[in-house]
Amino acid sequence: MLVILDDPLEIEAALHFIKCRFTSSPSRTVFVTISYRPTDLAVGVRWFSSHFSWIVFGIDGRMLLGLADKKPEERQGVALTLEFAIPHEGIDRFTPGAFAVDEYGNLLLVYRGALLSGHI
């Protein structure tokens, strides 16, 4: 059984843990433009070639994730596949992302939204 984290300190600790895991993993930073609302974002994304995916943190505490069939090109546009918005506290049923803990104490990132792009 999963338990969704709703305590602000537990959520902040989980977000810190996830950021540290992704930023310390072997990857390459690629500077790209992400189509975003209301304006495009020029950011450095962490590219994980073994998983054909990239991730970036920061936009209001959101995690943006992209899946690609090839490495993003420097200074080019990339498509956003998933946007994880984690509430800062409580359970927000309008926010697609959350942290959960399973019966073994494992931290999980859960997502109930839809893919934003049909291109994979």
N, C-alpha and C positions, 0 to 999 in steps of 0.2 A: 504494500500500500504506500502511495506517495503522500507526503505532507508538504503543502505549499508554504514556503517561508513568507511570513507577513510582518515580522518584527524588523523595524528599520535598521537596527545594528546588525542583525543576521543577514539582511539583504545586502548591506554595504560590504560586509565581510565576504559574502559570496561573490559579489561583483569584483572586488579586489582580487580574490583568488583566481577567478576566470581571466581577468586582465593579465595577471602575472603569468599564468600558464601560456596564454597565447603570445605574449610579448617576449617570453623567454624561450619559446620553441624555435627550432631552426626554421627560418623563413627569410624572405627577402622583401624589403620595402620597395614598392613601386608607386611612383607618384602619378595619380590619375585624376580624372574628373568623373564624379558620380552624378548622374541625373537625379535631382532631388527637389523637393518643394520647400520653400518657394523659389530658391535659387540653387543652381548646381554647386557641388562641393569639390574644391580642388584639395585633395588630401593624399597622404601617403598611406597605402593599404599594405597589410602584411600578407604576402603571397605564399601559400603552402602548395608547392608543386605536386607533392605526393597525393594531395587530396583535391587538386584542381579547384581550389577555393581561396578566397581572400577575406580578410576581416579588418574592420576599423572600429575604434571606440571613440566616444566623446560627444556626439551630438545629443545634448540633453541626457547623458547617461545611457544612450542607446548603443546597441551593437549593430553594425551593418555587416551583412554577410553576402558574398557573391559567389556563385558557382560558375565556372568557365570551362570551355573546352581547350583553352590554351592560356598561356601566361598573358596578363594584361600588358599592353604596350605603354611605355613611359609617355606621360603627358597626353594620353588619349582617353576617350570616354569608356566607361564600363557600366554594365547594367547592374542594378541593385536587385538581388534575388530575395533576400529576407531582411527584415528590420526587426530586431529584438528590442522591444521597449519593456523595460522592467520597472514596475512601480517602486517608488522610493519607500513606501510603507503600505501595509495592508494588502488586501487582495482587490485588484481592479479588474473586473470582468470585461472591460473594454480594451484592456491592454493585452496583446497576444503573447507576451513572454512572461516567464516567472522562474524562480528557483524553487526546487523541491528537494526533499531528502527522502530516500527510500528506507526500507526496514533495516538495511545494513549500515546506514549512516552515510551513504554515498550522496554527494551533492550532484544534482542534475539540473540542466538547463532545459526547461520545457517550453514548448511553443504550440499554440493552437491556432495560429493564423494560417493564411494561404500563401503559396508562392506568388511573388509579385511579377515574376517573369516566366514565360513559357519556354524560354530558350535555355536548354541545358546541354 
